[in-house]
């Protein structure tokens, strides 16, 4: 079982490994740079070497990167989409240099142009960014979204359409965020609802595309279409939903990371991970 959290890179990319070891995590997600800025500083050989050595010291555990929230490849605005394509291509180059296998991304927002037009634009720009990056490795994981505003990716069918329309489907997978999917209307709180949700995922996308999980409870009810994360078992999903997921043998080896609220002492991560491990063992 690979389970951990998203960790800060303050002080250097390699510092994330110190943080994940503090919580005894065996899966990690990071940003590879300041995700609130368009400007992307180059990775130095020192950055890459320190990252590699820290990863080796931590162990042969999975790492994913998340791209900047500024990126919107579905945007109809020329300046924004140009910046997004350049930025996303660079994100792909960075994970390849760091040997990180996954880049998690939100599929973007159509900004009033409509879902079908947004998906078409997103896929075209995503394909261009992949090609412009010059990379050969690194899988893009389309993250399930909560469906707020004009965001794309709240239904499994939308994600499936993006993959099927792409010229590079072998480079595409899915990151399943429990808060987002629940807020989008996919229930996992009972065995029947859980089975129906993942049957729907399999039909629209294929379970083999599910490469990563974000484990977050939600502050809102089923179908609220709001993205507000809560501690495990303290929100609308509750312990029963996470127990079903943690004991699903199909996903035992799929990495899972928290994105729940926390302070710098990481005690919240420690508590949430203890709960998840307990649920996995049958508690």
Protein Blocks (a to p, Z undefined) as FASTA:
>chain_A
ZZdddddfehijklmmmmmmmnopabdcddfbdfkbfbdcdddfklmmmmmmmmmmnopc
dddddddfkbcfkbcbfklmmmmmmmmmmmmmmmmmnopabdcddebjeehnajklmmmm
mmmmmmmmmmmnopaghcddddddehiajbghiafklmmmmmmmpmblmlgccdddfklm
mmnopackbmklmmmmmmmmmmmnopklpmbdcddddfbdehklpacdddehiamnomml
mmmmmmmmklmmpccddfbdcdfkommmmmmmmmmmmmmnoZZ
